[in-house]
């Protein structure tokens, strides 16, 4: 079985795969990985991959160094099953590339736009020849709400849940509609623009924000919350097969 350790900006996810199938996904602290021993006791881990977008604490490093299985640490030098055309691979977040790999594995030979709505919203493009061209980064859902509050004198911090309308009737609903509709229109704009250039484009939507899966955009063909985990599993298997 494969162990995938995905350490993000706000949380860590650990996934166990068996022959390409997700057996379990465990959410944990990105500062402790306190549930890692529990996962290792429950499953026979044969190999593992670790990917992180933050500097790891001493506690997390200790947990990972204690793994009995061989560990692949994902970095800019890790061989990938797609061609990376990004000009600064050392600055490319692993989650962006893993999502692309996960989508490409499911639909090889297709032009794909991957939209990942998490702490940030990222837009990534991989073409039918499995070449990753790059992507864009935009503020995520909570980042937008917090920015409106922190960078103004009087605007409140509004929750994404609550009364929603097309045009706000008070400050709370104005902010909520502005943020949520803004993201919806942004995503729709990217999809429409890319489809003009690549008419057979497939679109994957993934990420941690609930908004990602509430959208009514008809152009969203696939919604896959675990696309990054699947991509990391593909990278691990790809490197193991090369040995």
C-alpha positions in Angstrom: 0.0 0.0 0.0 1.1 3.6 -0.7 1.0 6.4 1.9 0.5 9.9 0.6 1.4 12.7 3.0 0.1 16.1 1.7 1.1 19.0 3.9 -0.7 22.2 3.0 -0.9 25.7 4.3 -3.7 25.1 6.7 -3.9 21.3 7.3 -2.2 18.0 6.4 -3.9 15.1 4.6 -2.7 11.5 4.7 -4.1 9.0 2.2 -3.6 5.3 1.9 -3.9 3.9 -1.7 -4.2 0.2 -2.7 -3.7 -0.5 -6.4 -4.7 3.1 -7.3 -7.8 3.1 -5.1 -8.1 5.4 -2.1 -8.6 3.3 1.0 -8.7 6.1 3.6 -8.1 9.8 3.9 -7.1 11.2 7.3 -6.9 14.9 8.1 -4.3 16.0 10.6 -2.4 19.0 12.0 0.3 20.3 9.6 2.4 21.1 12.7 2.4 17.6 14.3 1.2 14.8 12.1 0.0 13.3 15.3 -2.2 10.7 13.6 0.6 9.2 11.4 1.5 6.4 13.8 -2.2 5.4 13.9 -2.3 5.2 10.1 0.8 3.1 10.0 -0.5 0.7 12.6 -3.7 0.2 10.6 -2.1 -0.5 7.2 0.9 -2.2 5.8 2.7 0.7 4.1 5.1 -0.3 1.3 6.2 3.1 0.1 5.4 6.7 0.8 5.6 10.2 -0.7 5.8 13.4 1.2 4.9 16.8 -0.3 4.8 20.1 1.6 4.3 23.8 0.9 5.5 24.8 4.3 8.7 24.5 6.4 8.2 21.4 8.5 8.4 21.5 12.3 10.8 19.3 14.2 7.9 17.1 15.4 6.7 16.5 11.9 10.2 15.7 10.6 10.6 13.2 13.5 7.3 11.5 12.6 8.3 11.2 9.0 11.8 10.0 9.7 10.3 7.2 11.8 8.5 5.7 8.8 9.6 2.1 8.1 8.8 2.3 4.4 11.0 4.1 1.8 10.0 7.8 1.4 10.1 9.9 -1.8 10.4 13.6 -0.9 8.8 15.6 -3.7 10.9 18.5 -5.0 11.8 20.2 -8.2 14.1 17.4 -9.2 11.6 14.6 -8.9 10.9 12.9 -12.2 7.3 13.5 -13.4 5.0 11.7 -15.8 4.3 15.0 -17.6 6.7 17.5 -19.2 7.1 20.6 -17.0 7.4 23.8 -19.0 7.3 26.1 -16.0 10.3 28.5 -16.1 11.0 28.3 -12.3 10.2 24.7 -11.2 11.9 25.4 -7.9 9.1 27.9 -7.0 6.2 25.7 -8.3 4.0 24.5 -5.5 3.8 20.7 -5.5 0.0 20.8 -5.2 -0.3 22.6 -8.5 1.8 20.0 -10.3 0.2 17.0 -8.5 -3.3 18.2 -9.5 -2.2 18.4 -13.2 -0.7 14.9 -13.0 -3.8 13.5 -11.4 -6.0 14.9 -14.1 -3.7 13.8 -16.9 -3.6 10.3 -15.6 -7.4 10.0 -15.8 -7.6 11.5 -19.3 -4.3 11.2 -21.1 -4.3 12.8 -24.6 -6.7 15.6 -23.6 -6.3 19.3 -23.1 -7.2 19.9 -19.4 -7.7 23.0 -17.2 -7.4 22.2 -13.5 -8.9 24.7 -11.1 -7.9 24.2 -7.5 -9.9 26.3 -5.0 -8.1 26.1 -1.6 -6.2 28.8 0.3 -5.5 30.2 -3.1 -7.3 29.5 -6.4 -5.0 28.2 -9.0 -5.6 27.6 -12.7 -3.3 25.1 -14.4 -3.2 23.9 -18.0 -1.8 20.6 -19.4 -2.1 19.9 -23.1 -3.0 16.7 -25.0 0.7 16.0 -25.3 1.1 15.9 -21.5 3.0 19.2 -21.4 2.3 21.4 -18.4 2.3 25.0 -19.7 1.9 26.8 -16.3 -0.9 28.5 -14.6 -2.2 31.5 -12.6 -2.7 32.1 -8.9 -5.6 34.1 -7.4 -6.7 34.8 -3.8 -8.9 32.1 -2.3 -12.3 32.3 -0.7 -11.3 33.0 2.9 -8.4 35.2 1.8 -10.8 37.5 0.0 -13.1 37.8 3.0 -10.2 38.5 5.4 -8.6 41.0 3.0 -11.8 43.1 2.8 -11.9 43.2 6.6 -8.2 43.7 7.3 -7.4 46.3 4.7 -10.4 48.6 5.4 -11.4 50.6 8.4 -15.0 49.5 8.9 -15.9 46.4 6.7 -16.7 43.4 9.0 -15.3 39.9 8.6 -18.2 38.0 6.9 -18.7 34.3 6.8 -19.2 32.5 3.5 -22.3 30.8 4.9 -25.5 32.9 5.3 -28.1 34.9 3.3 -27.1 35.1 -0.3 -28.6 37.1 -3.1 -27.4 38.4 -6.5 -27.1 42.0 -5.2 -26.5 42.6 -1.5 -29.1 44.4 0.6 -26.8 45.2 3.5 -23.0 45.1 4.1 -22.9 41.5 5.0 -24.8 40.3 2.0 -22.9 42.8 -0.3 -19.6 41.3 0.8 -20.8 37.7 0.6 -22.3 38.1 -2.8 -19.3 40.1 -4.0 -16.8 37.4 -3.0 -18.8 34.4 -4.0 -20.1 35.8 -7.3 -16.7 37.2 -8.0 -15.1 33.8 -7.7 -17.9 32.2 -9.8 -17.5 34.8 -12.6 -13.7 34.5 -12.4 -13.8 30.7 -12.9 -16.4 31.0 -15.6 -14.2 33.6 -17.4 -11.2 31.3 -17.4 -13.2 28.3 -18.6 -14.8 30.3 -21.4 -11.5 31.8 -22.6 -9.7 28.5 -22.6 -12.5 26.8 -24.4 -12.2 29.3 -27.3 -8.6 28.2 -27.8 -9.1 24.5 -26.9 -12.7 23.5 -27.9 -12.4 20.0 -26.5 -11.0 21.2 -23.2 -11.8 19.2 -20.1 -12.1 21.0 -16.8 -11.3 19.6 -13.4 -12.4 21.4 -10.2 -10.8 20.4 -6.9 -9.8 22.0 -3.6 -10.9 22.4 0.0 -13.4 25.2 -0.2 -17.0 24.1 -0.1 -17.7 26.8 -2.7 -15.7 24.7 -5.2 -18.4 22.1 -5.3 -21.5 24.3 -5.0 -20.9 26.1 -8.3 -23.6 25.6 -11.0 -21.2 26.2 -13.9 -22.2 23.8 -16.6 -18.7 23.8 -18.0 -17.3 22.1 -14.9 -17.1 18.5 -16.1 -15.3 16.8 -13.2 -15.3 17.7 -9.5 -12.7 15.7 -7.6 -11.8 16.7 -4.1 -8.9 14.3 -4.0 -7.2 15.1 -7.3 -4.0 16.3 -5.6 -3.7 13.1 -3.6 -4.3 11.0 -6.7 -1.6 12.9 -8.5 0.9 12.4 -5.7 0.1 8.7 -5.8 0.8 8.7 -9.6 4.1 10.4 -9.1 5.1 7.9 -6.4 4.2 4.9 -8.6 5.9 6.6 -11.7 9.2 6.9 -9.7 8.9 3.4 -8.3 8.5 2.0 -11.8 11.6 3.7 -12.9 13.8 1.9 -10.4 
